[in-house]
Amino acid sequence: MSRRPSKEDVLASYRREALLAAATRVFGERGFEGATMERIAEAADVAKGTTYLYYRSKQSIYDAALSHGFAGLEDRTREVLDRAPDFRSAISAFMTTRAEYFFEHRDFFRMYALAMARQVTRRRPRATEFQAMVDRQTSRLAQAVARAASRGEIRKVDAAATAVAIFDLTRGLVSRRMVSTADVNLAEDVAFLADLVWSGLEPAPAARAEGRREAPRSGAPRRERAGVGPREQ
């Protein structure tokens, strides 16, 4: 029988959540270099020393905040991919779910975008916890691409490259709408991008027809083209 959480456990959980939310805001506004543990403590309305009781360094709370945001995003993404009846539906559901999550968690998206920029601008790219989290989500979509190709739903493609392309298109959609002053019609935007992706993935007509039985010939004579009579002997 599991024991009930103590008051200390509840308080610790509450403080961790508050610190992660504060860290996400601060890192989203200032990036990793501009953020400090003092600012995070102020945003969480706790003493600086309290912050160090839960996270030993700026790097550790940064990684924890990213992981926390990615966990929620991954849960939603996995659910919609598992429910999608076919891959074309999966593309739309994937884009919609990620865009909605980022719009609901704008501080996390800004943190995510800055973390991505930090990776891109490194003189020597190296493995990081952020990259590992991105790769896990890309891998899940790549598996869905590979399954769709094996079923003949889409043509044979590089599953990993296709997953990255869909990721990048979705991130671009969110980035553009985050800075836009116009009204956002997410359904229209997603429909356009999903159709664009599908047009590059759908199998050629000959491939779709492969495996089908040829329709039996009827006994009726072949109709001549209009204006053309039977060939003279």
N, C-alpha and C positions, 0 to 999 in steps of 0.2 A: 504493500500500500504506500503510495507516494505521500510524502509529508506536505502539509500546506506551507506555502511560502511565508517566511517571517516578515515582519515589518521592515527589517533591514534588507531583505531580498527585494521587496517591492520598491523601497526607496532607491536601491542600487540600480534596479531596472529602469526606474523613472529617470534617474540622473543620466544613465547611459543614453537613453533615447533623447533626452534634452540636449546632451552634449553632441550627439550625432547630428541632430537637426541644426544646431547652432554652427557646427563645423561645416555642414553642407552649405549654409548661407554664406559663411565667411570665405570658404574656398571658392564658391561660385562667384562671389563678387571680386575677390582679390587674387585668385589663383594660388598655387602652392607657395610661391616665393613671397607674395604680399601678405599672406595670412600669418598670424602669430597665435600662440597659445593664450596670450593675454586677451586678444580680441575674441577668441572663441569662448573663453570664460565669461567675458562681458556679455556676449550674445546669449549665453545660457543662463546668465544671472547667477553665477556661482563664483567662488573664490578661485584664483589661479591654481592654488595648491590642490583644490578638489579635482581639477581637471587631470592633474598628474596621478591622482589615486586610481583613475580608470584607464588612462592612456599615457604611456611613459614618454611619448614624444609626439611632435607634430606629424611625423611620418606615420606613426601608428594610428593616430586618429584620422588622418587623411585616408589611409587604406581602409579603415573600418567604415568610414562614411561612404566611400565608393562601393564597398562590398554590400553595405546595407541597401543602397539605392539599386544596385544591380540585382540583388536578391528579389526585390519586389518586381522588378521588370522581368526577370527570368521566370518567375512564377506565372505571371500573366501570359507571357509569350508561349511558354510550354503548354498551357491550357488551351490557347486558341489553335496552336498547331496540331494538338492531339484531336481537337474537335472538328477540324476542317474536313469536309467530305471529299475534297479533291485539291490538287495543288494550286489550281487557279484561285480557288477560294482562300487557300492558305496564304497566298501572296497578299491579298487585300486585308485579310485578318491580321497578318503580321504587321503590316504597315500601319493599319489603324490602331492597333493595340499599343505599339511603341510610341506613336505620335501622341495618343491620348495620355499615356503615362508621362511623357515628357512635358506636355502642357500642364498636367496636374502637379508636376514636381519640377518647376522651372529652375529652382536653385540647383537641383541635381543635374539638370541638363546643362546648365552653364558650367558646372563643375566638370561634367563629362566632356564637354566641348573643349574646355581649357586643358584637361588632361590629355585629350587627343592631340591638341596643338603642341603640348609639351613633348609628346612622343615624336611628332613629326619634325620638330625643330632640333631634336638632339643631333649633335654632330656624329655621334656613334650610337645608333639604336641598340638598345639592350632589353633583355627580358625584364618585365616589371609585373607587379601584381595587377595593375590596371590592364596591361596587355593580355594577361592570362584570363582575366574576367571577360574581356571582349572576345577572345578566342573561344571560350566555352560557349558563348551565345552564338557565335558564327558557326561553330561546329554543329550545334543543334539544327540550325537552318540548313546547313550543308547536307546533313543526313536526310532531311525531308526532300531536298533536291534530288539526291541520289535515288531515293525510293521512287520518286515520281518518274525518273528516267528509266528505272528498271521495269516499271509498269507500262511504259510506253506513253505516259501522259505528256511528256515533254521529250524533246530530242536529246541525244547524248551530249552532255556539256560537262565542263569542269565544275563539279559541285561546289568546291571551296570558293572558286572565283565568282561563281554565280551568287553564292550567299553573301560574299563581301560586297558585290555590286548592289544587291537589294538593301543591305545595311546602309551603304553610302547614300543611296537615293533617299532612303527614309530620313537619315540624319540631315541631308540637304533640305528636304521638305520642311522639317521642323525648324531648322536654322533660319530659313527664309521667312517662315511665318512668325517666328519669334521677333523679328525686327520689322515686320510689316505693320503698317498702320491701317491696312484694309481689313475688312471682315474676313474671317477665316471660314472657308467652306471645306472642311476636312474631307467629307465624303467625295466631293468633286475632285479634289487634289489626289486623293488615294486612287480613285477610279482611273484617272488619267495615267498615273505612274504604273499602276498594276497592269493596265492594258499595254503600256509601253514595254514592260518586262515580258509579259506573256507573248507579245508579238515576236520577241526574239527567242522564245523557248518552245513555242508550240511546234509539234512535228510537221514535216512537210506532208502535203496531201497523199503522196505515194506511201509514206511511212504509216500514216493513219489507216490507209487502206490495206496495209500488209496484214496478212492473216485472215482477211475476210474471204469468204467463198465467192467465186465468180457467179453472178446471177445466171441461172439456166437460160439457154437460148429458146426463144419461142419458135413455133413452127411457122409463124407469119413471115411472108417475104419482107426483105429489107426495103424500107421506103427510100425512094430516090430523092435526091436533093431537088428542091423547087426549081422548076424551069429546065431540068435536065432529064431527058428521056433515057430509056434503056439503051445500052451500047449496041450498035448494029453489028450483026455477025458478018 
